[in-house]
Amino acid sequence: MPIEPVFEKISAKEKAGDVVCQVKVECKTDVPADSVERVLNDNVCVSVTLGDVVSGRAEFVGKSTFFICYATQDGIKKCECGAEIKDSFVSDVISEGDFIKLSWETDKLETDLSGVKMTVSAYLTVKGEVYRKNEYSALTGGDGVYCNLTDVNTVKPCGTVQYVHQTEEEFELGFAVSEVLAHRAEVCLTQVQCGVGTVIADGEIYLTEILLQSGDKKDIIRENKVIPFRAEVECEDAMPQLSATCRAYVKSLKTDISVDETKNVSTLTAAISVELRGEAYAVSEDAFATDAFSTENELALTKSRIAFSASGAPSAKFCKLSGRATIEDVGTAKVVAVASERAEIASYSPSGNGLNVTGTLAFNAWFLSEEGQIFNRKSEIPFEIALTDVSAGDCDLTVAVKSVAVKLITLSEIECEAEAVFTVCEKTSYSAEIISAVETGAEKATPTAAISVYIPLAGEGLWELSKRLNVCPEKLVETNSELQFPLTGTERIVVYRQK
């Protein structure tokens, strides 16, 4: 009987490696450099998207928006400017058609007053996880070939998501505002799930505004706002039983103030764009052959290892970070605001039923001297925290700062406490060896005896025994129904051959 193996096509999105690119983004403002006494605060909002991907190179483009607050002889002022981002990863890891999952972080901000105009620069680290779609043929059965079928977990992508969610909120303030001196927004996803034809992402935006009060008092006031949101993004093949993963980034932030001088109150309007990037997928069990034989011919089997990876839905963990740091002596000045707070993760490792996370919490404290002068001190504190009831394996781990407060302990020591939200997306990997090709060889010699009796090996299973004896597994069980596997090695196996 001719051997006719049957194969199934499998698409596997496998990780090919990681790439990193260091980028400097520079923007020249319209502010005369000699008019600036000191820079009180600088902040940047960055958004990056993937461009063309060819072998050995992947372009990315984006935009950075800078927000600078500075002191002059005429008082505190602010300015905003933007710069385009265009660079590329260069690596032999990259092949044409690869999918690259982007992430980025701001390593450093610098303000340069040495030229005619004030210039601000951001130093970014852009990272890419490179994934490649590979096609395989997997043996599932056929005529004249006996297969040892094993259930294999496979990940089937059901659609990608890239969407910009627009949020606009108004807040009533019980005082008149002269100026928005600084602002920042961070985003945290709390839940991601599939609906019918949609991926649904729930999260929170943490908005901070540093405001200058109008009138004679001119206090500097910090306002913290939490803006919950839900984004339902179209994804044609998504269904409630499927899984989904997503990342969120603040793409842009704009704030406006309207003041009612009569009532001495203000309305703050915040327009925030949050970019969502993710995918829906299904994890299923499929039966593929991991071994095969023919009773009539020798078979040459080509085996391949397939691998699948999937990032799970986010799990949010709310924590407090605190510590003390040494600063330059501030004399009799008092703290009036904290701006540009940011937590950075240095490392994480499994610990008990969770993760042990280390990092730093950076912040910019503003002080008011007895002479009425505003100045700042940038500082950071280390942190180490245990996140419980989360995956202790490989994961995507990000952190957003919800609020922060500082106080002076001595003239040169400051204490900081922040509410932070760690978002954990568990990464699950599956792999298996499959038979990707079968080649028919020489005919096997047929035993002449009508009945043969064999002594099995201890611990032998049905498949191993059938392959060794060159007998169909079903026929072997039919003629030796009393056998219980795995075998002890004391049984007697009877094989009948039709003459």
C-alpha positions in Angstrom: 0.0 0.0 0.0 1.5 3.4 -1.0 2.3 5.8 1.9 0.3 9.0 1.6 1.0 11.3 4.6 -1.3 14.2 5.4 0.1 17.5 6.6 -1.5 20.7 8.1 -0.1 24.1 7.6 0.9 26.1 10.7 1.8 29.8 11.0 4.0 30.6 14.1 4.9 34.1 15.1 8.3 33.5 16.7 10.6 36.0 18.5 13.7 36.5 16.5 15.5 38.8 18.9 15.7 42.3 20.4 17.0 45.6 18.9 17.9 48.9 20.6 18.6 52.4 19.3 19.8 55.4 21.2 18.2 58.6 19.8 18.9 62.3 20.5 16.0 64.7 19.8 16.7 68.4 19.8 14.4 71.4 19.6 15.3 75.1 19.5 12.8 77.4 21.2 11.9 81.0 20.5 13.1 82.0 23.9 16.2 84.3 24.1 18.7 82.3 26.1 20.0 85.4 28.0 16.5 86.1 29.3 16.4 82.8 31.2 17.6 83.0 34.8 17.1 79.3 35.4 15.0 76.4 34.1 12.5 75.2 36.7 11.1 72.2 34.9 11.3 70.4 31.6 9.1 67.5 30.4 8.7 65.7 27.1 5.9 63.6 25.6 7.1 61.0 23.0 5.2 58.9 20.4 7.0 56.4 18.0 5.6 54.2 15.2 7.3 51.7 13.0 8.2 52.6 9.4 9.6 50.5 6.6 11.2 47.1 7.5 13.8 45.6 5.2 16.5 43.0 5.8 18.9 44.3 8.3 17.1 47.6 8.9 13.8 48.9 10.4 12.9 52.6 10.4 10.8 54.3 13.0 9.3 57.8 13.1 7.6 59.8 15.7 7.3 63.2 17.5 8.5 64.7 20.7 6.7 67.6 22.4 8.7 69.5 25.0 7.1 71.6 27.8 9.6 74.0 29.6 9.0 76.2 32.6 11.6 78.8 33.4 12.3 81.9 35.5 13.0 85.4 34.2 13.3 88.8 35.7 9.7 89.3 34.8 8.5 86.2 36.6 7.9 82.5 35.7 7.1 81.7 32.1 6.6 78.6 30.0 7.1 77.5 26.4 6.2 74.5 24.3 8.0 73.2 21.2 8.1 70.0 19.2 10.6 68.0 17.1 10.2 65.1 14.7 11.9 61.7 15.3 13.3 59.7 12.5 15.9 56.9 13.0 16.3 53.2 12.4 17.4 49.9 14.0 20.3 48.4 12.1 20.7 44.7 12.9 21.1 41.3 11.2 18.3 40.1 13.5 15.8 42.0 11.3 14.4 40.5 8.1 11.9 41.9 5.6 8.3 41.4 6.7 9.2 41.1 10.5 6.8 42.6 13.0 8.5 44.8 15.6 6.9 45.7 18.9 8.1 49.1 20.0 8.7 50.6 23.4 10.7 53.7 24.5 11.9 55.6 27.5 13.4 59.0 28.1 16.9 58.7 29.6 17.7 62.3 30.1 16.5 65.9 29.3 18.9 68.8 28.9 18.4 72.5 28.4 21.1 74.5 26.7 21.4 78.3 27.3 24.8 78.7 25.6 23.3 79.8 22.2 21.1 82.7 21.1 17.9 80.8 21.7 17.2 78.3 24.5 17.5 74.7 23.2 16.1 71.5 24.8 17.2 68.0 24.0 15.9 64.5 24.9 17.9 61.4 24.9 15.7 58.4 24.2 16.2 54.6 24.2 13.9 53.0 21.6 13.6 49.2 22.0 12.1 46.7 19.6 11.0 43.1 20.0 11.4 41.4 16.6 8.8 38.8 15.7 8.9 36.7 12.5 6.1 34.7 10.9 7.2 31.2 9.9 5.2 28.6 8.0 5.5 24.9 8.8 3.9 21.7 7.6 3.0 19.4 10.4 2.2 15.7 10.0 -1.3 14.7 11.3 -1.9 11.3 9.7 -2.4 9.6 6.4 -2.6 6.3 4.6 0.0 3.7 5.3 1.7 5.7 8.1 1.1 5.3 11.8 1.4 8.5 13.9 2.1 9.2 17.5 -0.2 12.2 18.0 0.5 14.7 20.7 -1.6 17.7 21.7 0.4 20.9 21.1 -0.6 24.4 22.3 -0.7 26.8 19.3 -1.3 30.6 19.3 -3.4 31.9 16.4 -3.4 35.7 15.9 -6.9 37.0 15.3 -6.2 40.7 14.5 -4.0 43.6 15.6 -5.1 46.8 17.2 -3.7 50.3 16.8 -6.0 53.1 17.9 -5.8 56.6 19.3 -8.3 57.2 22.1 -9.2 60.8 22.6 -10.2 62.0 26.1 -11.3 65.5 27.1 -12.2 66.4 30.7 -13.1 69.6 32.5 -12.3 70.2 36.2 -13.6 73.1 38.3 -11.0 74.8 40.5 -11.8 76.9 43.5 -9.3 79.6 42.7 -8.3 81.8 39.8 -5.3 80.5 37.7 -2.8 82.8 36.1 -0.7 80.2 34.3 -0.2 76.5 33.8 3.5 76.1 34.7 3.9 72.4 34.0 1.8 69.4 33.3 2.3 65.7 32.8 0.2 62.6 32.1 0.8 58.9 32.5 -1.5 56.0 31.6 -2.1 52.6 33.1 -4.2 49.8 31.6 -6.2 47.9 34.2 -8.0 45.3 32.0 -8.0 44.2 28.4 -10.6 41.8 27.0 -12.2 40.7 23.7 -15.8 41.5 22.8 -17.7 40.7 19.6 -15.6 42.3 16.9 -13.8 44.5 19.4 -10.9 44.6 21.8 -11.9 46.5 25.0 -9.3 48.3 27.0 -10.0 49.8 30.5 -7.5 52.1 32.2 -6.7 55.3 34.0 -4.9 58.5 33.1 -3.0 60.2 35.9 -2.9 63.9 35.2 -0.8 66.4 37.1 -1.0 70.2 36.7 1.3 72.7 38.3 -0.7 76.0 38.4 0.2 79.6 39.3 -2.6 81.3 41.2 -3.5 84.8 40.1 -3.9 87.8 42.2 -1.6 89.0 45.1 -1.1 85.6 46.6 0.4 83.9 43.5 0.7 80.5 45.2 2.0 77.5 43.2 -0.7 74.8 43.4 -0.4 71.2 42.3 -3.6 69.4 41.1 -3.8 65.6 40.7 -6.6 64.1 38.6 -7.5 60.5 37.8 -9.3 60.1 34.5 -10.8 56.6 33.9 -11.4 55.5 30.4 -12.7 52.7 28.3 -11.7 52.2 24.6 -13.6 49.8 22.4 -11.4 49.1 19.3 -12.7 47.4 16.2 -11.1 44.0 15.6 -13.1 42.0 13.1 -12.3 38.4 14.3 -12.3 39.1 18.0 -14.8 37.1 20.1 -15.4 37.1 23.9 -13.7 33.7 24.4 -10.5 34.9 22.9 -7.5 36.5 24.7 -6.1 40.0 24.1 -3.1 42.0 25.1 -2.4 45.7 24.8 0.0 48.5 25.6 -0.9 52.2 26.1 1.1 55.4 25.6 0.3 59.0 26.1 0.6 60.4 22.6 -0.3 64.1 23.3 -1.4 66.3 26.2 -3.0 69.8 26.0 -4.5 71.9 28.8 -6.4 75.1 28.7 -7.6 77.4 31.5 -10.6 79.7 31.6 -11.0 82.0 34.5 -14.1 83.6 36.0 -12.5 86.7 37.7 -15.9 87.6 39.2 -16.2 84.4 41.1 -12.5 83.9 41.4 -12.7 80.3 40.1 -11.2 78.5 37.0 -12.1 75.7 34.7 -9.3 73.4 33.6 -9.8 71.5 30.3 -7.4 68.6 29.5 -7.3 67.0 26.1 -5.3 63.8 26.1 -4.6 61.3 23.3 -3.8 57.8 24.4 -2.4 55.4 21.8 -3.3 51.7 22.2 -1.4 48.9 20.5 -2.3 45.3 20.9 -3.7 42.1 19.4 -6.4 39.5 19.9 -5.4 35.8 19.8 -6.6 32.3 20.5 -4.6 29.5 22.3 -5.8 26.1 21.2 -4.7 22.5 21.4 -4.0 20.8 18.1 -2.9 17.2 17.5 0.3 16.8 15.6 2.6 13.8 15.0 5.8 13.7 17.0 6.8 10.3 15.7 5.7 8.0 12.8 6.4 4.6 11.2 5.2 2.4 8.4 4.9 -1.4 8.6 5.9 -1.7 5.0 8.7 0.8 4.4 11.5 2.6 6.2 10.7 6.2 6.8 13.0 9.2 6.9 11.4 11.8 9.1 12.4 15.5 9.0 11.6 17.2 12.4 11.2 20.9 13.1 10.8 22.7 16.4 8.0 25.3 16.4 7.6 28.0 19.1 4.7 30.3 20.0 4.7 33.2 22.4 1.8 35.3 23.8 1.5 38.3 26.1 -1.4 38.1 28.5 -3.9 40.8 29.5 -2.5 43.4 32.0 -2.8 43.1 35.7 -2.5 46.3 37.7 -0.8 46.4 41.1 -1.1 49.6 43.2 1.8 50.3 45.5 3.5 53.0 47.5 7.1 54.0 46.9 9.0 56.0 49.5 12.5 57.0 50.6 14.9 59.8 51.4 17.6 61.5 49.3 20.3 64.1 49.9 20.0 67.4 48.1 21.9 70.7 47.9 21.2 72.8 51.0 18.1 74.9 50.5 18.4 77.1 53.6 15.1 78.4 54.9 13.2 77.8 51.6 10.0 75.7 51.7 8.7 73.1 49.2 5.9 74.5 47.1 5.4 71.8 44.4 6.7 68.6 42.9 6.9 68.0 39.1 8.2 65.6 36.5 8.0 62.6 38.8 8.9 59.3 37.1 9.6 55.8 38.2 12.1 53.7 36.3 12.4 49.9 36.6 16.0 48.7 36.9 15.4 45.0 37.3 12.9 42.4 38.4 13.2 38.7 39.4 10.9 35.9 40.7 10.3 36.0 44.5 7.8 33.6 46.1 4.5 34.0 44.4 5.4 37.2 42.6 8.2 39.6 41.5 10.9 41.5 43.4 11.3 44.8 41.6 14.1 47.4 42.0 14.3 50.9 40.4 14.5 54.6 41.1 11.8 57.3 41.6 13.0 60.6 40.1 11.3 63.9 40.9 11.8 67.7 40.6 11.0 69.6 43.8 10.3 73.4 43.6 11.2 75.7 46.5 10.2 79.2 47.5 12.9 81.2 49.3 12.2 83.9 51.9 13.0 86.5 49.2 10.2 85.1 47.0 12.5 83.4 44.6 11.4 80.0 43.0 14.2 77.5 42.4 14.3 73.7 42.0 16.2 70.6 43.1 16.1 67.4 41.0 16.6 64.2 42.9 15.9 60.5 42.9 15.4 57.7 45.5 16.0 54.0 45.0 13.1 51.6 45.6 12.7 47.8 46.1 9.2 46.3 46.2 7.6 42.9 46.1 4.6 42.5 43.8 2.5 39.5 45.0 0.0 37.3 43.2 1.5 37.9 39.8 3.4 35.7 37.4 7.0 35.0 38.5 8.0 34.2 35.0 8.9 36.3 31.9 6.6 39.4 31.6 6.2 42.9 30.3 6.5 45.2 33.3 5.8 48.9 33.3 5.1 51.5 36.0 3.2 54.8 36.2 3.2 57.3 39.0 -0.2 58.3 40.2 0.8 61.0 42.7 3.8 62.2 44.7 4.5 64.3 47.8 7.8 65.5 49.3 8.9 67.2 52.5 12.1 68.5 53.9 13.6 66.4 56.8 16.7 68.6 57.1 18.1 71.5 55.1 19.8 69.0 52.8 17.6 65.9 53.1 14.3 65.3 51.4 11.7 62.6 51.9 9.5 61.4 49.0 6.4 59.2 48.9 4.5 58.3 45.7 1.6 56.2 44.7 2.6 54.0 41.8 0.8 51.5 39.5 2.8 48.5 38.2 1.3 46.8 35.2 2.2 43.2 34.6 1.6 41.4 31.3 2.6 37.7 31.6 4.4 36.2 28.7 3.7 32.6 27.9 5.8 30.5 25.6 4.9 27.2 23.9 7.1 24.9 21.8 7.0 21.5 20.3 8.8 19.2 17.9 6.8 18.3 14.8 7.3 16.2 11.7 7.6 18.5 8.8 8.5 16.0 6.0 8.3 12.3 5.4 10.4 10.4 2.8 9.7 6.8 1.9 12.7 4.4 2.0 13.4 0.8 1.3 10.8 -2.0 1.9 11.0 -3.7 5.3 11.6 -7.4 5.5 8.4 -9.3 6.4 8.7 -11.9 9.2 7.7 -15.4 7.9 6.2 -16.7 11.2 2.4 -16.6 11.4 2.5 -16.1 15.2 5.3 -14.5 17.2 5.7 -14.0 20.9 7.8 -11.1 22.3 9.0 -10.1 25.7 8.6 -6.3 26.2 10.9 -3.9 27.9 10.0 -2.7 31.4 8.3 0.7 31.2 7.5 0.4 27.5 4.4 2.2 26.2 2.0 1.2 23.5 3.6 3.5 20.9 7.2 2.4 21.6 6.2 -1.3 21.6 4.2 -1.0 18.3 7.1 0.8 16.5 9.7 -1.7 17.8 7.5 -4.7 16.7 6.4 -2.9 13.5 2.8 -3.5 14.3 -0.2 -1.2 14.0 -1.0 0.0 17.6 -4.7 -0.7 17.2 -4.0 -4.3 16.0 -1.6 -4.9 18.9 -4.2 -3.8 21.5 -6.9 -5.9 19.7 -4.9 -9.1 20.0 -3.5 -8.4 23.5 -6.4 -6.8 25.2 -5.2 -7.7 28.7 -2.1 -5.5 28.4 -1.8 -2.4 30.7 0.7 0.3 29.8 3.4 1.1 30.8 4.5 -2.6 30.8 6.4 -4.3 33.6 8.6 -6.4 31.3 7.1 -9.8 32.4 4.3 -9.9 29.9 4.2 -12.0 26.7 3.1 -10.1 23.5 1.5 -12.2 20.8 1.6 -10.9 17.2 -0.6 -12.7 14.5 0.3 -12.3 10.9 -2.2 -13.2 8.2 -0.8 -15.7 5.6 
